[in-house]
């Protein structure tokens, strides 16, 4: 195994893999770092009216969730995995979240995964989500 000065990007929150990687770094006397998803990694979309957004765009999120789920069989682990088969199930599950800017700011996450073009989302809606995050959430995150 060659792990010389290599970053490591696992696709799921796997603390045991992080520990193994760091043990190998120490064993080989080399350096590296891990960028691992948090234990909770929701995919976020911002909207002034989440109910309207779910009604209009929920099928885009469901399409993506079902596509990703089809690739994750058996023991495959991912930070983002959904078992939903309907938009209602997807919304209840919480993997994909459509939030108001205030609700997003209140999450208190270490990292925010914005998902503006999920499942073929219309470009204009993706931009609206990003603008809401930049204008109404991002300014308060550093304080």
Rosetta blueprint (number, residue, H / E / L):
1 X L
2 X L
3 X L
4 X L
5 X L
6 X E
7 X E
8 X E
9 X L
10 X L
11 X L
12 X L
13 X L
14 X L
15 X H
16 X H
17 X H
18 X H
19 X H
20 X H
21 X H
22 X H
23 X H
24 X H
25 X H
26 X H
27 X H
28 X H
29 X L
30 X L
31 X L
32 X E
33 X E
34 X E
35 X L
36 X L
37 X L
38 X L
39 X L
40 X L
41 X L
42 X L
43 X E
44 X E
45 X E
46 X E
47 X L
48 X L
49 X L
50 X H
51 X H
52 X H
53 X H
54 X H
55 X H
56 X H
57 X H
58 X H
59 X H
60 X H
61 X H
62 X H
63 X H
64 X H
65 X H
66 X H
67 X H
68 X H
69 X H
70 X H
71 X H
72 X L
73 X L
74 X L
75 X L
76 X L
77 X L
78 X L
79 X L
80 X L
81 X L
82 X L
83 X L
84 X L
85 X L
86 X L
87 X H
88 X H
89 X H
90 X H
91 X H
92 X H
93 X H
94 X L
95 X L
96 X E
97 X E
98 X E
99 X E
100 X L
101 X H
102 X H
103 X H
104 X H
105 X H
106 X L
107 X L
108 X L
109 X L
110 X L
111 X L
112 X L
113 X E
114 X E
115 X L
116 X L
117 X L
118 X H
119 X H
120 X H
121 X L
122 X L
123 X H
124 X H
125 X H
126 X H
127 X H
128 X H
129 X H
130 X H
131 X H
132 X H
133 X H
134 X H
135 X H
136 X H
137 X H
138 X H
139 X H
140 X H
141 X H
142 X L
143 X L
